[in-house]
């Protein structure tokens, strides 16, 4: 659970490379592209440009390099040639990358074209909620402090936090202890220690927090068909606070 100095250095490398994937995606025009096309773009960039491995491909029998979760899909949306992104959609792209034996994990919800005010507001608050959770990370804090900061911000803006899926420890394996929910009570849960690495990835819904899984066994949707948005970063607990390992250039002012 706690990483050595060498292991943290390797995780920083994986995180920096994954940040470059999102910086590349930030330049893309998604309207008119299928989610399967985006999957192929990401795979080529990770393998050819970064000389790294898409960690999700083959994990748990999954056939793709990323999850594409559109509108009411909460998480684990499967790339599909028939899923064409269009003006007004929101889509979460969740990507993992492995380099030199260590894995980084991050996601971002993109707004495509002229999305509704409600959709844009949900996306903004979901991103803010992630940063609230990150801001609660420091040695001596507890996992419950992180979840409480996320949930408090979400509820203040009228959104529900999904409880069926959460953040997780990460390193040599994609999913390690501890679990990092987007809800919690201050002062409860696992004690945070310098060198711990995990993801913070709140999923906020416009309506109910309840979810359902489709027949494909992967795709998770909101229980009421309303919109969902998610943001995720891989972080490390430092001696004085937190380091965002997957930080992108455009986010440095927020960190």
C-alpha positions as CSV (number, residue, x, y, z in Angstrom):
1,X,0.0,0.0,0.0
2,X,2.8,2.4,0.9
3,X,5.3,2.9,-2.0
4,X,9.0,3.2,-1.8
5,X,10.9,6.2,-3.3
6,X,11.7,4.2,-6.4
7,X,8.2,3.0,-6.8
8,X,6.8,6.5,-6.5
9,X,9.3,7.7,-9.1
10,X,7.9,5.0,-11.5
11,X,4.4,6.0,-10.7
12,X,5.2,9.6,-11.4
13,X,6.5,8.6,-14.8
14,X,3.3,6.6,-15.6
15,X,1.2,9.6,-14.4
16,X,3.1,12.1,-16.6
17,X,2.6,9.9,-19.6
18,X,-1.1,9.5,-18.9
19,X,-1.5,13.3,-18.5
20,X,-0.1,13.5,-22.1
21,X,-2.8,11.3,-23.3
22,X,-5.5,13.6,-22.0
23,X,-3.6,16.7,-23.3
24,X,-3.8,15.0,-26.7
25,X,-7.5,14.3,-26.3
26,X,-8.1,17.9,-25.3
27,X,-7.2,18.8,-28.9
28,X,-9.6,16.4,-30.5
29,X,-13.0,17.2,-32.0
30,X,-15.2,14.4,-30.7
31,X,-18.4,15.3,-32.5
32,X,-19.1,12.7,-35.3
33,X,-16.5,10.2,-33.9
34,X,-17.5,6.8,-32.6
35,X,-16.3,5.8,-29.2
36,X,-14.5,2.9,-30.9
37,X,-12.6,5.4,-33.0
38,X,-11.5,7.3,-29.8
39,X,-10.4,4.0,-28.3
40,X,-8.2,3.4,-31.3
41,X,-6.7,6.9,-31.2
42,X,-5.8,6.4,-27.5
43,X,-4.3,3.0,-28.1
44,X,-2.1,4.2,-30.9
45,X,-0.9,7.2,-28.9
46,X,-0.1,5.2,-25.8
47,X,1.8,2.5,-27.7
48,X,3.4,4.4,-30.5
49,X,4.0,7.8,-29.0
50,X,4.6,7.0,-25.4
51,X,6.0,3.4,-25.6
52,X,3.7,2.4,-22.8
53,X,1.0,-0.2,-22.3
54,X,-2.8,0.4,-22.1
55,X,-3.4,-1.3,-18.7
56,X,-7.1,-1.8,-19.1
57,X,-6.8,-3.9,-22.3
58,X,-7.1,-7.5,-21.2
59,X,-7.7,-6.7,-17.5
60,X,-10.6,-8.7,-16.2
61,X,-11.2,-9.9,-19.8
62,X,-11.9,-6.3,-21.0
63,X,-11.2,-5.9,-24.8
64,X,-10.5,-2.2,-25.0
65,X,-8.1,0.5,-23.7
66,X,-10.6,2.9,-22.2
67,X,-14.1,3.3,-20.9
68,X,-16.4,5.8,-22.8
69,X,-19.4,6.7,-20.7
70,X,-21.9,8.9,-22.5
71,X,-24.6,11.1,-20.8
72,X,-26.6,8.7,-18.4
73,X,-23.8,6.1,-18.4
74,X,-22.1,6.4,-15.0
75,X,-19.0,4.3,-15.7
76,X,-17.5,1.3,-17.6
77,X,-19.1,2.3,-21.0
78,X,-17.7,0.0,-23.7
79,X,-16.4,1.5,-26.9
80,X,-18.7,0.8,-29.9
81,X,-18.6,1.6,-33.6
82,X,-22.3,2.5,-33.4
83,X,-21.9,5.0,-30.5
84,X,-21.4,8.2,-32.4
85,X,-20.8,11.3,-30.2
86,X,-22.9,14.3,-31.1
87,X,-23.4,18.0,-30.3
88,X,-24.8,18.3,-26.7
89,X,-23.4,15.0,-25.4
90,X,-21.1,14.7,-22.3
91,X,-18.7,11.8,-22.3
92,X,-16.3,10.5,-19.6
93,X,-13.1,9.0,-20.9
94,X,-11.5,6.7,-18.3
95,X,-7.9,5.6,-19.2
96,X,-5.2,3.5,-17.5
97,X,-1.6,3.3,-18.5
98,X,1.2,1.1,-17.4
99,X,4.9,2.0,-17.7
100,X,7.8,0.0,-16.1
101,X,5.4,-2.1,-14.0
102,X,3.4,0.7,-12.5
103,X,-0.1,1.9,-13.4
104,X,-1.7,5.4,-13.5
105,X,-5.5,5.9,-13.8
106,X,-7.4,9.1,-14.7
107,X,-10.6,10.2,-16.3
108,X,-12.2,13.4,-17.6
109,X,-15.8,14.3,-18.6
110,X,-15.8,16.2,-21.9
111,X,-18.6,18.5,-23.0
112,X,-19.3,18.3,-26.7
113,X,-20.5,21.4,-28.5
114,X,-23.6,23.1,-27.2
115,X,-24.5,21.0,-24.2
116,X,-27.3,22.2,-22.0
117,X,-26.7,24.5,-19.0
118,X,-27.6,21.7,-16.7
119,X,-25.1,19.3,-18.3
120,X,-22.3,21.9,-18.1
121,X,-23.1,22.6,-14.5
122,X,-23.0,18.9,-13.5
123,X,-19.6,18.5,-15.2
124,X,-18.2,21.6,-13.5
125,X,-19.4,20.5,-10.0
126,X,-18.1,17.0,-10.6
127,X,-14.7,18.3,-11.3
128,X,-14.8,20.7,-8.3
129,X,-15.9,17.7,-6.1
130,X,-12.8,15.8,-7.2
131,X,-10.5,18.7,-6.2
132,X,-12.3,19.0,-2.9
133,X,-11.5,15.3,-2.2
134,X,-7.9,15.8,-3.3
135,X,-7.6,18.8,-1.0
136,X,-8.5,16.7,2.0
137,X,-5.5,14.3,1.4
138,X,-2.6,14.7,3.8
139,X,-0.7,12.4,6.3
140,X,-2.9,11.8,9.4
141,X,-6.2,12.4,7.6
142,X,-8.6,9.5,6.9
143,X,-10.4,8.2,3.9
144,X,-13.6,9.4,5.4
145,X,-12.3,13.0,5.3
146,X,-11.8,12.6,1.5
147,X,-15.3,11.2,0.9
148,X,-16.9,13.8,3.2
149,X,-15.3,16.7,1.3
150,X,-16.6,15.3,-2.0
151,X,-20.1,14.5,-0.8
152,X,-20.5,17.8,1.0
153,X,-19.7,19.8,-2.2
154,X,-22.0,17.6,-4.4
155,X,-25.0,17.9,-2.0
156,X,-24.5,21.6,-1.7
157,X,-25.2,21.8,-5.5
158,X,-28.0,19.3,-5.4
159,X,-26.3,16.2,-6.8
160,X,-26.1,12.6,-5.6
161,X,-22.8,10.8,-5.3
162,X,-22.7,7.2,-6.6
163,X,-22.0,4.7,-3.9
164,X,-21.7,1.5,-5.9
165,X,-18.3,2.5,-7.4
166,X,-15.4,4.3,-5.9
167,X,-11.7,5.2,-6.0
168,X,-9.0,2.6,-5.1
169,X,-5.4,2.1,-4.3
170,X,-3.1,1.7,-7.3
171,X,0.4,0.7,-8.1
172,X,1.7,-2.5,-9.6
173,X,-2.0,-3.6,-9.7
174,X,-4.8,-1.5,-11.1
175,X,-6.9,-2.1,-8.0
176,X,-5.3,-2.2,-4.6
177,X,-6.4,-1.3,-1.1
178,X,-7.8,1.0,0.1
179,X,-11.2,1.7,-1.3
180,X,-11.8,5.5,-1.6
181,X,-15.5,6.3,-1.6
182,X,-17.0,9.6,-2.7
183,X,-18.8,9.8,0.6
184,X,-17.9,9.4,4.3
185,X,-17.7,10.7,7.8
186,X,-14.8,12.8,8.9
187,X,-12.3,11.1,11.1
188,X,-13.3,7.6,9.9
189,X,-11.7,5.0,7.6
190,X,-8.2,4.1,6.7
191,X,-5.4,6.4,8.1
192,X,-3.5,8.2,5.3
193,X,0.3,7.8,5.4
194,X,3.1,9.3,3.3
195,X,3.7,7.1,0.3
196,X,0.2,5.8,-0.2
197,X,-1.1,6.1,-3.7
198,X,-4.8,5.9,-4.8
199,X,-7.4,7.3,-7.1
200,X,-10.0,9.9,-6.3
201,X,-12.9,9.6,-8.8
202,X,-16.3,10.9,-7.7
203,X,-19.3,10.1,-9.9
204,X,-22.1,12.7,-9.6
205,X,-25.7,12.1,-10.8
206,X,-28.3,14.7,-11.5
207,X,-31.0,12.5,-9.9
208,X,-30.8,9.3,-7.9
209,X,-27.5,7.8,-6.8
210,X,-28.8,4.4,-7.7
211,X,-27.3,2.6,-10.7
212,X,-28.0,-0.4,-12.9
213,X,-25.7,-2.6,-15.0
214,X,-26.7,-3.4,-18.6
215,X,-26.7,-6.9,-20.1
216,X,-23.2,-6.5,-21.5
217,X,-22.0,-6.9,-17.9
218,X,-19.9,-3.7,-18.1
219,X,-22.0,-0.6,-18.8
220,X,-23.4,1.1,-15.6
221,X,-26.2,3.6,-16.0
222,X,-28.1,5.9,-13.7
223,X,-31.2,4.4,-12.2
224,X,-33.4,7.2,-13.6
225,X,-31.8,7.9,-17.0
226,X,-30.5,11.3,-15.9
227,X,-27.0,12.6,-16.6
228,X,-23.9,11.5,-14.7
229,X,-20.3,13.0,-14.7
230,X,-17.0,11.8,-13.3
231,X,-13.5,13.1,-12.9
232,X,-10.5,11.1,-11.6
233,X,-6.8,11.5,-10.7
234,X,-4.2,9.3,-9.2
235,X,-2.6,10.9,-6.2
236,X,0.2,10.2,-3.7
237,X,0.3,11.2,0.0
238,X,3.4,13.3,0.6
239,X,5.0,14.4,3.8
240,X,3.1,17.7,3.8
241,X,-0.1,16.9,1.7
242,X,-0.8,15.5,-1.7
243,X,0.8,15.2,-5.1
244,X,-1.4,14.7,-8.2
245,X,0.5,12.2,-10.3
246,X,-1.7,12.5,-13.4
247,X,-1.9,16.3,-13.3
248,X,-2.2,17.9,-16.7
249,X,-0.6,21.2,-17.7
250,X,-3.9,23.0,-17.8
251,X,-4.7,22.0,-14.3
252,X,-1.7,23.3,-12.5
253,X,-3.5,26.4,-11.2
254,X,-6.2,24.2,-9.6
255,X,-3.7,21.8,-7.9
